[in-house]
Amino acid sequence: MQEYDRVRLIVEKEKYARYGVHKGMDGWICDERSIQGSWPVCFDGYGDEPDIACIAVDEKDLEFMC
């Protein structure tokens, strides 16, 4: 994965849900570096809403989107 790639969360986990991020939500990789198998992902708000959260997500929990 690379910075600015679009991704989707493919699992439901408490460590993401506590930030308001749930399975099926879309976001984008917000840094070019992964740290110990995790990528910093910024999850979009809906419409004109602000972003929901920018959190570290395990690469195995993400699906690359075109």
N, CA, C, O and CB atoms as a CASP TS submission, in Angstrom:
PFRMAT TS
TARGET T0000
AUTHOR 0000-0000-0000
METHOD Language model
MODEL 1
PARENT N/A
ATOM      1  N   MET     1       0.839  -1.179   0.000  1.00  0.00           N
ATOM      2  CA  MET     1       0.000   0.000   0.000  1.00  0.00           C
ATOM      3  C   MET     1       0.880   1.237   0.000  1.00  0.00           C
ATOM      4  O   MET     1       2.040   1.199   0.412  1.00  0.00           O
ATOM      5  CB  MET     1      -0.952   0.001   1.209  1.00  0.00           C
ATOM      6  N   GLN     2       0.300   2.339  -0.474  1.00  0.00           N
ATOM      7  CA  GLN     2       1.034   3.588  -0.551  1.00  0.00           C
ATOM      8  C   GLN     2       0.185   4.716   0.024  1.00  0.00           C
ATOM      9  O   GLN     2      -1.031   4.595   0.172  1.00  0.00           O
ATOM     10  CB  GLN     2       1.442   3.894  -2.007  1.00  0.00           C
ATOM     11  N   GLU     3       0.859   5.808   0.340  1.00  0.00           N
ATOM     12  CA  GLU     3       0.156   6.994   0.827  1.00  0.00           C
ATOM     13  C   GLU     3      -0.919   7.408  -0.182  1.00  0.00           C
ATOM     14  O   GLU     3      -0.683   7.384  -1.390  1.00  0.00           O
ATOM     15  CB  GLU     3       1.152   8.161   1.076  1.00  0.00           C
ATOM     16  N   TYR     4      -2.073   7.780   0.307  1.00  0.00           N
ATOM     17  CA  TYR     4      -3.254   8.224  -0.443  1.00  0.00           C
ATOM     18  C   TYR     4      -4.060   7.093  -1.080  1.00  0.00           C
ATOM     19  O   TYR     4      -5.084   7.360  -1.709  1.00  0.00           O
ATOM     20  CB  TYR     4      -2.830   9.174  -1.512  1.00  0.00           C
ATOM     21  N   ASP     5      -3.629   5.835  -0.935  1.00  0.00           N
ATOM     22  CA  ASP     5      -4.449   4.727  -1.420  1.00  0.00           C
ATOM     23  C   ASP     5      -5.774   4.698  -0.655  1.00  0.00           C
ATOM     24  O   ASP     5      -5.814   4.954   0.548  1.00  0.00           O
ATOM     25  CB  ASP     5      -3.697   3.373  -1.267  1.00  0.00           C
ATOM     26  N   ARG     6      -6.849   4.384  -1.365  1.00  0.00           N
ATOM     27  CA  ARG     6      -8.170   4.224  -0.744  1.00  0.00           C
ATOM     28  C   ARG     6      -8.275   2.800  -0.218  1.00  0.00           C
ATOM     29  O   ARG     6      -7.899   1.848  -0.903  1.00  0.00           O
ATOM     30  CB  ARG     6      -9.331   4.536  -1.764  1.00  0.00           C
ATOM     31  N   VAL     7      -8.787   2.657   1.002  1.00  0.00           N
ATOM     32  CA  VAL     7      -8.922   1.356   1.648  1.00  0.00           C
ATOM     33  C   VAL     7     -10.282   1.243   2.327  1.00  0.00           C
ATOM     34  O   VAL     7     -10.957   2.241   2.581  1.00  0.00           O
ATOM     35  CB  VAL     7      -7.792   1.138   2.670  1.00  0.00           C
ATOM     36  N   ARG     8     -10.670  -0.007   2.617  1.00  0.00           N
ATOM     37  CA  ARG     8     -11.916  -0.285   3.338  1.00  0.00           C
ATOM     38  C   ARG     8     -11.582  -1.216   4.493  1.00  0.00           C
ATOM     39  O   ARG     8     -10.806  -2.157   4.332  1.00  0.00           O
ATOM     40  CB  ARG     8     -13.009  -0.920   2.392  1.00  0.00           C
ATOM     41  N   LEU     9     -12.165  -0.956   5.654  1.00  0.00           N
ATOM     42  CA  LEU     9     -11.992  -1.822   6.819  1.00  0.00           C
ATOM     43  C   LEU     9     -12.857  -3.061   6.621  1.00  0.00           C
ATOM     44  O   LEU     9     -14.055  -2.944   6.363  1.00  0.00           O
ATOM     45  CB  LEU     9     -12.368  -1.076   8.149  1.00  0.00           C
ATOM     46  N   ILE    10     -12.258  -4.255   6.739  1.00  0.00           N
ATOM     47  CA  ILE    10     -12.986  -5.490   6.438  1.00  0.00           C
ATOM     48  C   ILE    10     -13.306  -6.326   7.673  1.00  0.00           C
ATOM     49  O   ILE    10     -13.809  -7.443   7.546  1.00  0.00           O
ATOM     50  CB  ILE    10     -12.191  -6.319   5.474  1.00  0.00           C
ATOM     51  N   VAL    11     -13.025  -5.806   8.856  1.00  0.00           N
ATOM     52  CA  VAL    11     -13.332  -6.511  10.103  1.00  0.00           C
ATOM     53  C   VAL    11     -13.967  -5.537  11.092  1.00  0.00           C
ATOM     54  O   VAL    11     -13.824  -4.322  10.959  1.00  0.00           O
ATOM     55  CB  VAL    11     -12.049  -7.153  10.712  1.00  0.00           C
ATOM     56  N   GLU    12     -14.656  -6.070  12.066  1.00  0.00           N
ATOM     57  CA  GLU    12     -15.197  -5.279  13.177  1.00  0.00           C
ATOM     58  C   GLU    12     -14.388  -5.634  14.411  1.00  0.00           C
ATOM     59  O   GLU    12     -14.406  -6.783  14.851  1.00  0.00           O
ATOM     60  CB  GLU    12     -16.741  -5.549  13.403  1.00  0.00           C
ATOM     61  N   LYS    13     -13.677  -4.664  14.977  1.00  0.00           N
ATOM     62  CA  LYS    13     -12.869  -4.892  16.179  1.00  0.00           C
ATOM     63  C   LYS    13     -13.078  -3.743  17.151  1.00  0.00           C
ATOM     64  O   LYS    13     -13.262  -2.593  16.755  1.00  0.00           O
ATOM     65  CB  LYS    13     -11.363  -5.039  15.824  1.00  0.00           C
ATOM     66  N   GLU    14     -13.046  -4.086  18.437  1.00  0.00           N
ATOM     67  CA  GLU    14     -13.223  -3.089  19.489  1.00  0.00           C
ATOM     68  C   GLU    14     -12.163  -1.987  19.407  1.00  0.00           C
ATOM     69  O   GLU    14     -12.463  -0.818  19.652  1.00  0.00           O
ATOM     70  CB  GLU    14     -13.175  -3.761  20.862  1.00  0.00           C
ATOM     71  N   LYS    15     -10.911  -2.359  19.060  1.00  0.00           N
ATOM     72  CA  LYS    15      -9.846  -1.353  19.028  1.00  0.00           C
ATOM     73  C   LYS    15     -10.089  -0.279  17.977  1.00  0.00           C
ATOM     74  O   LYS    15      -9.525   0.810  18.084  1.00  0.00           O
ATOM     75  CB  LYS    15      -8.514  -2.018  18.769  1.00  0.00           C
ATOM     76  N   TYR    16     -10.915  -0.549  16.958  1.00  0.00           N
ATOM     77  CA  TYR    16     -11.289   0.461  15.967  1.00  0.00           C
ATOM     78  C   TYR    16     -12.612   1.116  16.337  1.00  0.00           C
ATOM     79  O   TYR    16     -12.788   2.323  16.166  1.00  0.00           O
ATOM     80  CB  TYR    16     -11.383  -0.164  14.567  1.00  0.00           C
ATOM     81  N   ALA    17     -13.538   0.313  16.845  1.00  0.00           N
ATOM     82  CA  ALA    17     -14.878   0.807  17.186  1.00  0.00           C
ATOM     83  C   ALA    17     -14.826   1.898  18.253  1.00  0.00           C
ATOM     84  O   ALA    17     -15.667   2.797  18.250  1.00  0.00           O
ATOM     85  CB  ALA    17     -15.757  -0.346  17.669  1.00  0.00           C
ATOM     86  N   ARG    18     -13.870   1.838  19.152  1.00  0.00           N
ATOM     87  CA  ARG    18     -13.789   2.869  20.206  1.00  0.00           C
ATOM     88  C   ARG    18     -13.526   4.262  19.624  1.00  0.00           C
ATOM     89  O   ARG    18     -13.737   5.271  20.297  1.00  0.00           O
ATOM     90  CB  ARG    18     -12.680   2.513  21.212  1.00  0.00           C
ATOM     91  N   TYR    19     -13.061   4.311  18.364  1.00  0.00           N
ATOM     92  CA  TYR    19     -12.836   5.590  17.675  1.00  0.00           C
ATOM     93  C   TYR    19     -13.944   5.902  16.674  1.00  0.00           C
ATOM     94  O   TYR    19     -13.852   6.875  15.925  1.00  0.00           O
ATOM     95  CB  TYR    19     -11.488   5.571  16.958  1.00  0.00           C
ATOM     96  N   GLY    20     -14.996   5.073  16.660  1.00  0.00           N
ATOM     97  CA  GLY    20     -16.112   5.304  15.751  1.00  0.00           C
ATOM     98  C   GLY    20     -15.907   4.711  14.369  1.00  0.00           C
ATOM     99  O   GLY    20     -16.616   5.065  13.427  1.00  0.00           O
ATOM    100  N   VAL    21     -14.944   3.812  14.243  1.00  0.00           N
ATOM    101  CA  VAL    21     -14.622   3.190  12.951  1.00  0.00           C
ATOM    102  C   VAL    21     -15.134   1.751  12.968  1.00  0.00           C
ATOM    103  O   VAL    21     -14.835   0.988  13.886  1.00  0.00           O
ATOM    104  CB  VAL    21     -13.075   3.233  12.664  1.00  0.00           C
ATOM    105  N   HIS    22     -15.913   1.385  11.935  1.00  0.00           N
ATOM    106  CA  HIS    22     -16.556   0.075  11.891  1.00  0.00           C
ATOM    107  C   HIS    22     -16.351  -0.592  10.541  1.00  0.00           C
ATOM    108  O   HIS    22     -16.021   0.061   9.552  1.00  0.00           O
ATOM    109  CB  HIS    22     -18.047   0.202  12.189  1.00  0.00           C
ATOM    110  N   LYS    23     -16.553  -1.913  10.517  1.00  0.00           N
ATOM    111  CA  LYS    23     -16.418  -2.713   9.304  1.00  0.00           C
ATOM    112  C   LYS    23     -17.198  -2.079   8.157  1.00  0.00           C
ATOM    113  O   LYS    23     -18.347  -1.668   8.319  1.00  0.00           O
ATOM    114  CB  LYS    23     -16.903  -4.151   9.548  1.00  0.00           C
ATOM    115  N   GLY    24     -16.544  -2.008   6.981  1.00  0.00           N
ATOM    116  CA  GLY    24     -17.169  -1.462   5.787  1.00  0.00           C
ATOM    117  C   GLY    24     -16.887   0.007   5.544  1.00  0.00           C
ATOM    118  O   GLY    24     -17.225   0.531   4.483  1.00  0.00           O
ATOM    119  N   MET    25     -16.272   0.685   6.508  1.00  0.00           N
ATOM    120  CA  MET    25     -15.981   2.108   6.337  1.00  0.00           C
ATOM    121  C   MET    25     -14.774   2.312   5.432  1.00  0.00           C
ATOM    122  O   MET    25     -13.834   1.517   5.444  1.00  0.00           O
ATOM    123  CB  MET    25     -15.738   2.774   7.696  1.00  0.00           C
ATOM    124  N   ASP    26     -14.810   3.389   4.645  1.00  0.00           N
ATOM    125  CA  ASP    26     -13.743   3.745   3.714  1.00  0.00           C
ATOM    126  C   ASP    26     -12.839   4.808   4.316  1.00  0.00           C
ATOM    127  O   ASP    26     -13.261   5.635   5.124  1.00  0.00           O
ATOM    128  CB  ASP    26     -14.327   4.236   2.387  1.00  0.00           C
ATOM    129  N   GLY    27     -11.582   4.758   3.894  1.00  0.00           N
ATOM    130  CA  GLY    27     -10.624   5.774   4.307  1.00  0.00           C
ATOM    131  C   GLY    27      -9.461   5.813   3.333  1.00  0.00           C
ATOM    132  O   GLY    27      -9.524   5.239   2.246  1.00  0.00           O
ATOM    133  N   TRP    28      -8.409   6.490   3.733  1.00  0.00           N
ATOM    134  CA  TRP    28      -7.225   6.609   2.887  1.00  0.00           C
ATOM    135  C   TRP    28      -5.977   6.550   3.756  1.00  0.00           C
ATOM    136  O   TRP    28      -5.966   7.009   4.898  1.00  0.00           O
ATOM    137  CB  TRP    28      -7.260   7.922   2.065  1.00  0.00           C
ATOM    138  N   ILE    29      -4.923   5.970   3.180  1.00  0.00           N
ATOM    139  CA  ILE    29      -3.639   5.868   3.875  1.00  0.00           C
ATOM    140  C   ILE    29      -3.062   7.279   3.974  1.00  0.00           C
ATOM    141  O   ILE    29      -2.881   7.945   2.955  1.00  0.00           O
ATOM    142  CB  ILE    29      -2.644   4.888   3.124  1.00  0.00           C
ATOM    143  N   CYS    30      -2.775   7.737   5.184  1.00  0.00           N
ATOM    144  CA  CYS    30      -2.367   9.137   5.345  1.00  0.00           C
ATOM    145  C   CYS    30      -0.875   9.317   5.641  1.00  0.00           C
ATOM    146  O   CYS    30      -0.460  10.401   6.051  1.00  0.00           O
ATOM    147  CB  CYS    30      -3.167   9.765   6.452  1.00  0.00           C
ATOM    148  N   ASP    31      -0.068   8.281   5.441  1.00  0.00           N
ATOM    149  CA  ASP    31       1.379   8.405   5.575  1.00  0.00           C
ATOM    150  C   ASP    31       2.014   7.323   4.711  1.00  0.00           C
ATOM    151  O   ASP    31       1.413   6.274   4.477  1.00  0.00           O
ATOM    152  CB  ASP    31       1.836   8.284   7.077  1.00  0.00           C
ATOM    153  N   GLU    32       3.209   7.577   4.247  1.00  0.00           N
ATOM    154  CA  GLU    32       3.881   6.621   3.363  1.00  0.00           C
ATOM    155  C   GLU    32       4.523   5.466   4.117  1.00  0.00           C
ATOM    156  O   GLU    32       4.992   4.513   3.495  1.00  0.00           O
ATOM    157  CB  GLU    32       4.930   7.328   2.547  1.00  0.00           C
ATOM    158  N   ARG    33       4.554   5.534   5.449  1.00  0.00           N
ATOM    159  CA  ARG    33       5.231   4.510   6.243  1.00  0.00           C
ATOM    160  C   ARG    33       4.246   3.643   7.020  1.00  0.00           C
ATOM    161  O   ARG    33       3.293   4.144   7.617  1.00  0.00           O
ATOM    162  CB  ARG    33       6.211   5.160   7.204  1.00  0.00           C
ATOM    163  N   SER    34       4.493   2.337   7.002  1.00  0.00           N
ATOM    164  CA  SER    34       3.746   1.453   7.891  1.00  0.00           C
ATOM    165  C   SER    34       4.640   1.181   9.097  1.00  0.00           C
ATOM    166  O   SER    34       5.866   1.191   8.983  1.00  0.00           O
ATOM    167  CB  SER    34       3.319   0.110   7.164  1.00  0.00           C
ATOM    168  N   ILE    35       4.034   0.943  10.231  1.00  0.00           N
ATOM    169  CA  ILE    35       4.784   0.680  11.456  1.00  0.00           C
ATOM    170  C   ILE    35       4.309  -0.653  12.014  1.00  0.00           C
ATOM    171  O   ILE    35       3.147  -0.793  12.395  1.00  0.00           O
ATOM    172  CB  ILE    35       4.601   1.834  12.505  1.00  0.00           C
ATOM    173  N   GLN    36       5.196  -1.620  12.061  1.00  0.00           N
ATOM    174  CA  GLN    36       4.917  -2.957  12.576  1.00  0.00           C
ATOM    175  C   GLN    36       3.638  -3.542  11.983  1.00  0.00           C
ATOM    176  O   GLN    36       2.808  -4.089  12.708  1.00  0.00           O
ATOM    177  CB  GLN    36       4.814  -2.920  14.092  1.00  0.00           C
ATOM    178  N   GLY    37       3.479  -3.426  10.671  1.00  0.00           N
ATOM    179  CA  GLY    37       2.346  -4.026   9.984  1.00  0.00           C
ATOM    180  C   GLY    37       1.056  -3.228  10.037  1.00  0.00           C
ATOM    181  O   GLY    37       0.014  -3.721   9.606  1.00  0.00           O
ATOM    182  N   SER    38       1.101  -2.008  10.555  1.00  0.00           N
ATOM    183  CA  SER    38      -0.079  -1.145  10.631  1.00  0.00           C
ATOM    184  C   SER    38       0.123   0.106   9.782  1.00  0.00           C
ATOM    185  O   SER    38       1.235   0.618   9.657  1.00  0.00           O
ATOM    186  CB  SER    38      -0.377  -0.757  12.095  1.00  0.00           C
ATOM    187  N   TRP    39      -0.968   0.582   9.208  1.00  0.00           N
ATOM    188  CA  TRP    39      -0.942   1.806   8.411  1.00  0.00           C
ATOM    189  C   TRP    39      -1.791   2.879   9.081  1.00  0.00           C
ATOM    190  O   TRP    39      -2.842   2.572   9.644  1.00  0.00           O
ATOM    191  CB  TRP    39      -1.445   1.537   6.974  1.00  0.00           C
ATOM    192  N   PRO    40      -1.348   4.136   9.027  1.00  0.00           N
ATOM    193  CA  PRO    40      -2.201   5.225   9.515  1.00  0.00           C
ATOM    194  C   PRO    40      -3.292   5.489   8.470  1.00  0.00           C
ATOM    195  O   PRO    40      -2.997   5.800   7.316  1.00  0.00           O
ATOM    196  CB  PRO    40      -1.357   6.530   9.796  1.00  0.00           C
ATOM    197  N   VAL    41      -4.541   5.362   8.887  1.00  0.00           N
ATOM    198  CA  VAL    41      -5.671   5.522   7.973  1.00  0.00           C
ATOM    199  C   VAL    41      -6.590   6.616   8.497  1.00  0.00           C
ATOM    200  O   VAL    41      -6.929   6.652   9.680  1.00  0.00           O
ATOM    201  CB  VAL    41      -6.448   4.188   7.805  1.00  0.00           C
ATOM    202  N   CYS    42      -6.980   7.495   7.604  1.00  0.00           N
ATOM    203  CA  CYS    42      -7.927   8.555   7.931  1.00  0.00           C
ATOM    204  C   CYS    42      -9.278   8.135   7.349  1.00  0.00           C
ATOM    205  O   CYS    42      -9.411   7.979   6.136  1.00  0.00           O
ATOM    206  CB  CYS    42      -7.456   9.963   7.365  1.00  0.00           C
ATOM    207  N   PHE    43     -10.280   7.953   8.216  1.00  0.00           N
ATOM    208  CA  PHE    43     -11.604   7.527   7.792  1.00  0.00           C
ATOM    209  C   PHE    43     -12.486   8.742   7.563  1.00  0.00           C
ATOM    210  O   PHE    43     -12.618   9.610   8.425  1.00  0.00           O
ATOM    211  CB  PHE    43     -12.238   6.587   8.831  1.00  0.00           C
ATOM    212  N   ASP    44     -13.083   8.783   6.385  1.00  0.00           N
ATOM    213  CA  ASP    44     -13.876   9.926   5.938  1.00  0.00           C
ATOM    214  C   ASP    44     -15.176  10.076   6.720  1.00  0.00           C
ATOM    215  O   ASP    44     -15.800   9.092   7.116  1.00  0.00           O
ATOM    216  CB  ASP    44     -14.184   9.794   4.466  1.00  0.00           C
ATOM    217  N   GLY    45     -15.566  11.325   6.932  1.00  0.00           N
ATOM    218  CA  GLY    45     -16.902  11.614   7.422  1.00  0.00           C
ATOM    219  C   GLY    45     -17.872  11.540   6.256  1.00  0.00           C
ATOM    220  O   GLY    45     -17.452  11.416   5.105  1.00  0.00           O
ATOM    221  N   TYR    46     -19.142  11.614   6.535  1.00  0.00           N
ATOM    222  CA  TYR    46     -20.155  11.517   5.483  1.00  0.00           C
ATOM    223  C   TYR    46     -20.511  12.907   4.954  1.00  0.00           C
ATOM    224  O   TYR    46     -20.711  13.841   5.731  1.00  0.00           O
ATOM    225  CB  TYR    46     -21.420  10.805   6.013  1.00  0.00           C
ATOM    226  N   GLY    47     -20.587  13.036   3.638  1.00  0.00           N
ATOM    227  CA  GLY    47     -20.922  14.327   3.030  1.00  0.00           C
ATOM    228  C   GLY    47     -19.899  15.378   3.401  1.00  0.00           C
ATOM    229  O   GLY    47     -18.703  15.206   3.165  1.00  0.00           O
ATOM    230  N   ASP    48     -20.375  16.472   3.985  1.00  0.00           N
ATOM    231  CA  ASP    48     -19.493  17.563   4.387  1.00  0.00           C
ATOM    232  C   ASP    48     -18.999  17.442   5.825  1.00  0.00           C
ATOM    233  O   ASP    48     -18.374  18.364   6.349  1.00  0.00           O
ATOM    234  CB  ASP    48     -20.202  18.872   4.214  1.00  0.00           C
ATOM    235  N   GLU    49     -19.281  16.301   6.465  1.00  0.00           N
ATOM    236  CA  GLU    49     -18.856  16.082   7.845  1.00  0.00           C
ATOM    237  C   GLU    49     -17.333  15.960   7.923  1.00  0.00           C
ATOM    238  O   GLU    49     -16.700  15.532   6.958  1.00  0.00           O
ATOM    239  CB  GLU    49     -19.525  14.818   8.422  1.00  0.00           C
ATOM    240  N   PRO    50     -16.741  16.329   9.058  1.00  0.00           N
ATOM    241  CA  PRO    50     -15.287  16.169   9.206  1.00  0.00           C
ATOM    242  C   PRO    50     -14.912  14.686   9.259  1.00  0.00           C
ATOM    243  O   PRO    50     -15.776  13.827   9.440  1.00  0.00           O
ATOM    244  CB  PRO    50     -14.787  16.893  10.481  1.00  0.00           C
ATOM    245  N   ASP    51     -13.630  14.395   9.103  1.00  0.00           N
ATOM    246  CA  ASP    51     -13.159  13.016   9.191  1.00  0.00           C
ATOM    247  C   ASP    51     -13.544  12.423  10.545  1.00  0.00           C
ATOM    248  O   ASP    51     -13.579  13.125  11.556  1.00  0.00           O
ATOM    249  CB  ASP    51     -11.625  12.944   8.981  1.00  0.00           C
ATOM    250  N   ILE    52     -13.831  11.129  10.549  1.00  0.00           N
ATOM    251  CA  ILE    52     -14.246  10.438  11.768  1.00  0.00           C
ATOM    252  C   ILE    52     -13.052  10.201  12.678  1.00  0.00           C
ATOM    253  O   ILE    52     -13.093  10.519  13.867  1.00  0.00           O
ATOM    254  CB  ILE    52     -14.930   9.104  11.430  1.00  0.00           C
ATOM    255  N   ALA    53     -11.985   9.639  12.114  1.00  0.00           N
ATOM    256  CA  ALA    53     -10.792   9.354  12.912  1.00  0.00           C
ATOM    257  C   ALA    53      -9.615   9.078  11.992  1.00  0.00           C
ATOM    258  O   ALA    53      -9.787   8.653  10.850  1.00  0.00           O
ATOM    259  CB  ALA    53     -11.031   8.153  13.858  1.00  0.00           C
ATOM    260  N   CYS    54      -8.428   9.326  12.503  1.00  0.00           N
ATOM    261  CA  CYS    54      -7.186   8.919  11.836  1.00  0.00           C
ATOM    262  C   CYS    54      -6.470   8.014  12.829  1.00  0.00           C
ATOM    263  O   CYS    54      -5.957   8.470  13.850  1.00  0.00           O
ATOM    264  CB  CYS    54      -6.279  10.175  11.406  1.00  0.00           C
ATOM    265  N   ILE    55      -6.445   6.709  12.508  1.00  0.00           N
ATOM    266  CA  ILE    55      -5.920   5.722  13.447  1.00  0.00           C
ATOM    267  C   ILE    55      -5.020   4.722  12.723  1.00  0.00           C
ATOM    268  O   ILE    55      -5.054   4.617  11.497  1.00  0.00           O
ATOM    269  CB  ILE    55      -7.070   4.989  14.160  1.00  0.00           C
ATOM    270  N   ALA    56      -4.208   3.984  13.502  1.00  0.00           N
ATOM    271  CA  ALA    56      -3.384   2.907  12.961  1.00  0.00           C
ATOM    272  C   ALA    56      -4.260   1.675  12.796  1.00  0.00           C
ATOM    273  O   ALA    56      -4.978   1.287  13.718  1.00  0.00           O
ATOM    274  CB  ALA    56      -2.157   2.607  13.884  1.00  0.00           C
ATOM    275  N   VAL    57      -4.198   1.053  11.604  1.00  0.00           N
ATOM    276  CA  VAL    57      -4.994  -0.132  11.303  1.00  0.00           C
ATOM    277  C   VAL    57      -4.071  -1.216  10.772  1.00  0.00           C
ATOM    278  O   VAL    57      -3.222  -0.957   9.919  1.00  0.00           O
ATOM    279  CB  VAL    57      -6.122   0.189  10.279  1.00  0.00           C
ATOM    280  N   ASP    58      -4.241  -2.437  11.280  1.00  0.00           N
ATOM    281  CA  ASP    58      -3.443  -3.563  10.809  1.00  0.00           C
ATOM    282  C   ASP    58      -3.697  -3.783   9.325  1.00  0.00           C
ATOM    283  O   ASP    58      -4.843  -3.754   8.876  1.00  0.00           O
ATOM    284  CB  ASP    58      -3.766  -4.842  11.613  1.00  0.00           C
ATOM    285  N   GLU    59      -2.628  -4.004   8.562  1.00  0.00           N
ATOM    286  CA  GLU    59      -2.753  -4.187   7.118  1.00  0.00           C
ATOM    287  C   GLU    59      -3.708  -5.330   6.773  1.00  0.00           C
ATOM    288  O   GLU    59      -4.444  -5.238   5.791  1.00  0.00           O
ATOM    289  CB  GLU    59      -1.382  -4.451   6.503  1.00  0.00           C
ATOM    290  N   LYS    60      -3.707  -6.397   7.561  1.00  0.00           N
ATOM    291  CA  LYS    60      -4.575  -7.538   7.284  1.00  0.00           C
ATOM    292  C   LYS    60      -6.055  -7.211   7.462  1.00  0.00           C
ATOM    293  O   LYS    60      -6.915  -7.966   7.008  1.00  0.00           O
ATOM    294  CB  LYS    60      -4.203  -8.691   8.180  1.00  0.00           C
ATOM    295  N   ASP    61      -6.357  -6.098   8.116  1.00  0.00           N
ATOM    296  CA  ASP    61      -7.743  -5.686   8.355  1.00  0.00           C
ATOM    297  C   ASP    61      -8.253  -4.726   7.285  1.00  0.00           C
ATOM    298  O   ASP    61      -9.377  -4.231   7.373  1.00  0.00           O
ATOM    299  CB  ASP    61      -7.863  -5.035   9.721  1.00  0.00           C
ATOM    300  N   LEU    62      -7.420  -4.463   6.269  1.00  0.00           N
ATOM    301  CA  LEU    62      -7.776  -3.508   5.217  1.00  0.00           C
ATOM    302  C   LEU    62      -7.885  -4.189   3.854  1.00  0.00           C
ATOM    303  O   LEU    62      -7.202  -5.172   3.568  1.00  0.00           O
ATOM    304  CB  LEU    62      -6.742  -2.381   5.153  1.00  0.00           C
ATOM    305  N   GLU    63      -8.765  -3.634   3.027  1.00  0.00           N
ATOM    306  CA  GLU    63      -8.903  -4.057   1.651  1.00  0.00           C
ATOM    307  C   GLU    63      -8.584  -2.857   0.766  1.00  0.00           C
ATOM    308  O   GLU    63      -9.133  -1.773   0.959  1.00  0.00           O
ATOM    309  CB  GLU    63     -10.335  -4.619   1.366  1.00  0.00           C
ATOM    310  N   PHE    64      -7.697  -3.055  -0.201  1.00  0.00           N
ATOM    311  CA  PHE    64      -7.338  -2.003  -1.134  1.00  0.00           C
ATOM    312  C   PHE    64      -8.518  -1.737  -2.074  1.00  0.00           C
ATOM    313  O   PHE    64      -9.142  -2.681  -2.558  1.00  0.00           O
ATOM    314  CB  PHE    64      -6.063  -2.387  -1.934  1.00  0.00           C
ATOM    315  N   MET    65      -8.827  -0.482  -2.334  1.00  0.00           N
ATOM    316  CA  MET    65      -9.904  -0.102  -3.261  1.00  0.00           C
ATOM    317  C   MET    65      -9.273   0.581  -4.462  1.00  0.00           C
ATOM    318  O   MET    65      -8.275   1.287  -4.320  1.00  0.00           O
ATOM    319  CB  MET    65     -10.959   0.840  -2.569  1.00  0.00           C
ATOM    320  N   CYS    66      -9.833   0.383  -5.622  1.00  0.00           N
ATOM    321  CA  CYS    66      -9.319   1.005  -6.847  1.00  0.00           C
ATOM    322  C   CYS    66      -9.460   2.501  -6.817  1.00  0.00           C
ATOM    323  O   CYS    66      -9.075   3.176  -7.771  1.00  0.00           O
ATOM    324  CB  CYS    66     -10.030   0.459  -8.058  1.00  0.00           C
TER
END
